[in-house]
Amino acid sequence: MSSPSQVGRSIPPLEVYSDRAFRALTAVLAWSVVLLILWVVVRIGQTSWPAVQKYGLGFLARTDWDPGRQNFGIWPQIAGTLYSSTLGLVIGTLFGLAVAIVLSQDFLPPRWEWVLTNVVQLLAAIPSVVYGLWGLFVVVPLMRPPANAIHAALGWIPIFGTRLSGPGMLPTAVVLAIMILPTISAVARDAIAAVPRKMTEAAYGMGATRWETILHVVLPTAAPGIFGAIILGFGRAVGETMAVAMLIGNSEVFTWSLFSPGTTLAALLANHFAEANQVEIGALMYAALVLLAITLLINIAGEFVLNRASAALAGVNR
């Protein structure tokens, strides 16, 4: 407890000025981030403006990419981006949420919990190109026999309509799931750990089992934080470039088959930008602007749903 002399003491001028300087510095840095984002958007918009004027919104619906004839369209890339990212998000969310529950609900001894936490965090430090090579030489050969067996038995179903001869959507989704696993598990773990212990103790006191408490008390209470983790993981999956470019096959045709090759907006930029002429650069920057808009819309929608869920949860807790 502070003494009366400490409470009523005068604040030295140096401390006042340093506090004001620190607040001013943080404000400048915060606005610098906003201005940097705006500058990036403006520069991309300036470079892509000739293509925007020439191709219009039809650029989003056309399916061909022919630099020789200057015909450009990105519908297969948009569909491939959303399809591969959604598949990776579903797989990554299942495993990430399972890891978060295990690490936050005392399923493991502290030593093994520490080991698993560090192993999961280590996944975030692996370069994207390493994931791509691992996917090519390990994941694709490992998945090819069962995938082709599924195609032989269930090929009449559209999602199993082709063979897995090499790179494809499913290997890409699996690698994406592993890449976003650290993000989802870390944020979801913090959200689950923040659930008041009195709530779980009350559930146990009413006779609930461990899994009933987790499924009906812990997860619903931590739902806003878990949803935020999912949105962060989705944003990471949508913008992933090198591993996807190496694994997806870069076919400019979109199909629903999990075993067929495809392409994404990020892979399109990575594969074409180095050898593009001035006209194609404008089209590529238009594609980059679309990718930026998709990411922004995902975050806005996620923030909206997160706020609604938080408000509903707060009303229930009252």
C-alpha positions as CSV (number, residue, x, y, z in Angstrom):
1,M,0.0,0.0,0.0
2,S,1.4,3.4,-1.0
3,S,2.1,5.9,1.8
4,P,0.4,9.3,1.9
5,S,3.7,11.0,1.0
6,Q,4.0,8.8,-2.2
7,V,0.4,9.5,-3.2
8,G,0.6,13.2,-2.8
9,R,4.1,13.7,-4.2
10,S,4.7,16.0,-7.2
11,I,5.6,14.5,-10.5
12,P,9.1,15.5,-11.7
13,P,9.0,17.5,-15.0
14,L,11.3,14.9,-16.7
15,E,8.8,12.1,-15.9
16,V,5.9,14.2,-17.3
17,Y,7.8,15.0,-20.5
18,S,9.0,11.4,-21.0
19,D,5.5,10.2,-20.6
20,R,4.2,12.7,-23.2
21,A,7.0,11.8,-25.6
22,F,6.3,8.1,-25.3
23,R,2.6,8.6,-26.0
24,A,3.4,10.8,-29.0
25,L,5.9,8.2,-30.3
26,T,3.3,5.4,-30.0
27,A,0.7,7.6,-31.8
28,V,3.2,8.3,-34.6
29,L,4.0,4.7,-35.0
30,A,0.4,3.6,-35.0
31,W,-0.5,6.2,-37.7
32,S,2.6,5.2,-39.6
33,V,1.2,1.7,-40.0
34,V,-2.1,3.1,-41.3
35,L,-0.3,5.4,-43.8
36,L,2.0,2.5,-44.9
37,I,-1.1,0.4,-45.7
38,L,-2.7,3.3,-47.6
39,W,0.5,3.9,-49.5
40,V,0.7,0.2,-50.6
41,V,-2.9,0.3,-51.7
42,V,-2.4,3.6,-53.6
43,R,0.8,2.3,-55.4
44,I,-0.9,-1.0,-56.4
45,G,-3.9,1.0,-57.5
46,Q,-1.8,3.4,-59.6
47,T,0.0,0.5,-61.4
48,S,-3.1,-1.5,-62.0
49,W,-5.3,1.4,-63.1
50,P,-4.6,1.0,-66.9
51,A,-5.7,-2.7,-66.6
52,V,-8.7,-1.7,-64.5
53,Q,-9.8,0.7,-67.2
54,K,-9.2,-1.7,-70.0
55,Y,-10.6,-5.0,-68.6
56,G,-13.1,-3.6,-66.1
57,L,-15.0,-6.0,-63.8
58,G,-15.0,-8.6,-66.6
59,F,-11.5,-9.3,-65.5
60,L,-12.9,-11.1,-62.4
61,A,-15.1,-13.4,-64.5
62,R,-12.9,-14.4,-67.5
63,T,-10.9,-17.6,-67.3
64,D,-8.0,-17.1,-69.7
65,W,-4.6,-15.7,-69.0
66,D,-2.9,-15.1,-72.4
67,P,-0.1,-12.5,-72.4
68,G,0.5,-12.9,-76.1
69,R,-3.1,-11.8,-77.0
70,Q,-3.4,-9.6,-73.9
71,N,-6.4,-11.5,-72.7
72,F,-6.5,-11.7,-69.0
73,G,-9.0,-13.1,-66.5
74,I,-8.6,-14.4,-62.9
75,W,-11.8,-16.4,-62.1
76,P,-9.9,-19.7,-61.8
77,Q,-7.4,-18.0,-59.5
78,I,-10.1,-16.5,-57.3
79,A,-11.9,-19.8,-57.0
80,G,-8.7,-21.7,-56.4
81,T,-7.6,-19.3,-53.7
82,L,-10.9,-19.6,-51.8
83,Y,-11.2,-23.3,-52.3
84,S,-7.7,-24.3,-51.2
85,S,-7.7,-21.8,-48.3
86,T,-11.1,-23.1,-47.1
87,L,-9.9,-26.7,-47.2
88,G,-6.7,-25.8,-45.4
89,L,-8.7,-23.8,-42.8
90,V,-11.1,-26.7,-42.1
91,I,-8.2,-29.2,-41.5
92,G,-6.1,-26.6,-39.6
93,T,-9.0,-25.6,-37.4
94,L,-9.8,-29.2,-36.4
95,F,-6.2,-29.9,-35.4
96,G,-5.4,-26.5,-34.0
97,L,-8.4,-26.6,-31.8
98,A,-7.5,-30.1,-30.6
99,V,-4.0,-28.9,-29.8
100,A,-5.4,-25.9,-27.9
101,I,-7.7,-28.0,-25.8
102,V,-4.9,-30.5,-25.0
103,L,-2.5,-27.7,-24.0
104,S,-4.9,-25.7,-21.9
105,Q,-7.0,-28.4,-20.1
106,D,-4.3,-30.3,-18.2
107,F,-4.3,-33.4,-20.4
108,L,-0.5,-33.6,-20.3
109,P,2.1,-33.4,-17.6
110,P,3.7,-29.9,-17.6
111,R,7.0,-31.2,-19.1
112,W,5.2,-32.8,-22.1
113,E,2.9,-29.7,-22.4
114,W,6.0,-27.5,-22.7
115,V,7.5,-29.8,-25.4
116,L,4.4,-29.9,-27.5
117,T,3.9,-26.1,-27.2
118,N,7.5,-25.5,-28.5
119,V,7.1,-28.0,-31.3
120,V,3.9,-26.3,-32.5
121,Q,5.5,-22.9,-32.3
122,L,8.5,-24.2,-34.2
123,L,6.2,-24.9,-37.2
124,A,5.7,-21.1,-37.6
125,A,9.5,-20.6,-38.0
126,I,9.9,-23.0,-41.0
127,P,10.2,-21.1,-44.3
128,S,7.4,-21.5,-46.8
129,V,9.7,-22.9,-49.5
130,V,10.7,-25.7,-47.1
131,Y,7.0,-26.6,-46.6
132,G,6.7,-26.6,-50.4
133,L,9.6,-29.0,-50.9
134,W,8.4,-31.2,-48.0
135,G,5.0,-31.3,-49.7
136,L,6.4,-32.3,-53.0
137,F,8.7,-35.1,-51.8
138,V,6.7,-36.4,-48.8
139,V,3.0,-35.4,-48.8
140,V,2.2,-35.9,-52.5
141,P,3.8,-39.4,-52.7
142,L,2.2,-40.4,-49.4
143,M,-1.3,-39.3,-50.5
144,R,-1.2,-40.6,-54.1
145,P,-2.0,-44.3,-53.5
146,P,-5.0,-43.7,-51.1
147,A,-6.2,-40.8,-53.3
148,N,-6.2,-42.9,-56.5
149,A,-7.9,-45.7,-54.6
150,I,-10.7,-43.3,-53.5
151,H,-11.0,-42.1,-57.1
152,A,-11.3,-45.6,-58.4
153,A,-14.1,-46.4,-55.9
154,L,-15.9,-43.0,-55.8
155,G,-14.9,-41.3,-59.0
156,W,-18.5,-40.5,-59.8
157,I,-18.5,-37.9,-56.9
158,P,-17.2,-34.6,-58.2
159,I,-14.7,-34.0,-55.4
160,F,-13.1,-37.3,-56.2
161,G,-13.5,-37.0,-60.0
162,T,-9.8,-37.0,-61.0
163,R,-6.7,-39.0,-60.1
164,L,-3.9,-37.5,-58.0
165,S,-1.0,-37.7,-60.4
166,G,1.2,-35.0,-58.8
167,P,0.5,-31.6,-57.2
168,G,-3.1,-30.8,-56.5
169,M,-5.6,-29.2,-54.2
170,L,-5.6,-31.7,-51.4
171,P,-1.8,-31.8,-50.8
172,T,-1.9,-28.0,-50.9
173,A,-4.7,-27.9,-48.3
174,V,-2.8,-30.3,-46.0
175,V,0.4,-28.2,-46.1
176,L,-1.6,-25.0,-45.6
177,A,-3.3,-26.6,-42.6
178,I,0.1,-27.3,-41.1
179,M,1.3,-23.8,-41.8
180,I,-1.7,-22.1,-40.1
181,L,-1.8,-24.6,-37.2
182,P,0.6,-22.5,-34.9
183,T,-1.6,-19.4,-35.4
184,I,-4.9,-21.1,-34.7
185,S,-3.6,-23.2,-31.8
186,A,-1.8,-20.3,-30.0
187,V,-4.6,-17.8,-30.1
188,A,-7.3,-20.5,-29.4
189,R,-5.2,-21.7,-26.4
190,D,-5.0,-18.2,-24.9
191,A,-8.8,-17.8,-25.4
192,I,-9.5,-21.1,-23.7
193,A,-7.1,-20.5,-20.9
194,A,-8.8,-17.1,-20.2
195,V,-12.1,-18.8,-19.3
196,P,-12.7,-18.2,-15.6
197,R,-11.9,-21.3,-13.6
198,K,-15.0,-20.8,-11.5
199,M,-17.2,-21.6,-14.5
200,T,-15.5,-25.0,-15.0
201,E,-15.6,-25.7,-11.3
202,A,-19.3,-24.9,-11.2
203,A,-19.9,-27.3,-14.1
204,Y,-18.0,-30.0,-12.3
205,G,-20.0,-29.3,-9.2
206,M,-23.3,-29.8,-11.1
207,G,-22.1,-33.3,-12.2
208,A,-20.7,-32.5,-15.7
209,T,-18.0,-34.7,-17.0
210,R,-14.7,-33.3,-18.2
211,W,-15.7,-33.4,-21.9
212,E,-19.1,-32.1,-21.2
213,T,-17.5,-29.1,-19.4
214,I,-15.1,-28.5,-22.3
215,L,-17.8,-28.8,-25.0
216,H,-20.7,-27.0,-23.2
217,V,-18.9,-24.5,-21.0
218,V,-15.3,-23.8,-22.0
219,L,-15.6,-23.7,-25.8
220,P,-18.8,-21.6,-26.0
221,T,-17.3,-19.1,-23.5
222,A,-14.0,-18.9,-25.5
223,A,-15.9,-18.9,-28.9
224,P,-15.1,-15.2,-29.8
225,G,-11.3,-15.8,-29.3
226,I,-11.4,-19.1,-31.1
227,F,-13.2,-17.4,-34.0
228,G,-10.6,-14.7,-34.1
229,A,-7.9,-17.4,-34.3
230,I,-9.8,-18.9,-37.3
231,I,-10.0,-15.6,-39.1
232,L,-6.2,-15.0,-38.6
233,G,-5.5,-18.5,-39.9
234,F,-7.8,-17.9,-43.0
235,G,-6.0,-14.6,-43.7
236,R,-2.6,-16.4,-43.6
237,A,-3.9,-19.2,-45.9
238,V,-5.3,-16.8,-48.5
239,G,-2.0,-14.9,-48.8
240,E,0.4,-17.9,-48.8
241,T,2.5,-17.9,-51.9
242,M,5.6,-20.1,-52.3
243,A,4.4,-23.4,-50.8
244,V,1.1,-23.1,-52.7
245,A,2.8,-22.2,-56.0
246,M,5.0,-25.3,-55.6
247,L,2.2,-27.7,-54.7
248,I,-1.0,-26.6,-56.4
249,G,0.0,-27.5,-59.9
250,N,-0.6,-24.0,-61.5
251,S,-3.4,-25.2,-63.8
252,E,-5.5,-22.3,-65.0
253,V,-8.7,-24.4,-64.9
254,F,-10.8,-24.7,-61.8
255,T,-12.5,-28.0,-60.8
256,W,-14.1,-29.2,-57.6
257,S,-11.9,-32.3,-57.5
258,L,-9.7,-32.5,-54.4
259,F,-7.0,-34.3,-56.5
260,S,-6.9,-32.0,-59.5
261,P,-4.3,-29.2,-60.0
262,G,-5.4,-25.6,-59.7
263,T,-4.0,-22.2,-59.1
264,T,-4.4,-19.2,-56.8
265,L,-3.9,-15.4,-57.0
266,A,-0.7,-15.5,-55.0
267,A,0.7,-18.4,-57.2
268,L,-0.2,-16.4,-60.3
269,L,1.7,-13.4,-59.1
270,A,4.7,-15.5,-58.1
271,N,4.9,-17.4,-61.4
272,H,4.3,-14.6,-63.9
273,F,5.7,-11.4,-62.4
274,A,9.4,-12.1,-63.2
275,E,8.9,-12.4,-67.0
276,A,5.9,-10.0,-67.4
277,N,5.9,-7.1,-69.8
278,Q,4.4,-3.8,-69.0
279,V,0.8,-4.7,-70.0
280,E,0.9,-8.0,-68.0
281,I,2.4,-6.2,-65.0
282,G,-0.7,-4.0,-64.9
283,A,-3.0,-7.1,-65.1
284,L,-0.9,-8.8,-62.3
285,M,-1.2,-5.7,-60.1
286,Y,-5.0,-5.7,-60.8
287,A,-4.9,-9.3,-59.5
288,A,-2.9,-8.2,-56.5
289,L,-5.6,-5.5,-55.8
290,V,-8.3,-8.2,-55.9
291,L,-6.3,-10.4,-53.5
292,L,-5.9,-7.4,-51.1
293,A,-9.7,-6.8,-51.4
294,I,-10.5,-10.4,-50.6
295,T,-8.2,-10.4,-47.5
296,L,-9.8,-7.1,-46.4
297,L,-13.3,-8.4,-46.8
298,I,-12.5,-11.6,-44.9
299,N,-11.1,-9.5,-42.0
300,I,-14.1,-7.1,-42.0
301,A,-16.6,-10.0,-42.1
302,G,-14.7,-11.8,-39.3
303,E,-14.6,-8.6,-37.2
304,F,-18.3,-8.1,-37.6
305,V,-19.2,-11.7,-36.7
306,L,-16.7,-11.6,-33.8
307,N,-18.3,-8.4,-32.4
308,R,-21.8,-9.9,-32.7
309,A,-20.6,-13.1,-30.9
310,S,-18.9,-11.2,-28.2
311,A,-22.0,-9.0,-27.6
312,A,-24.3,-12.1,-27.5
313,L,-21.9,-13.9,-25.1
314,A,-21.8,-10.8,-22.8
315,G,-25.6,-10.7,-22.8
316,V,-25.7,-14.4,-21.8
317,N,-23.2,-13.9,-19.0
318,R,-25.3,-11.0,-17.6
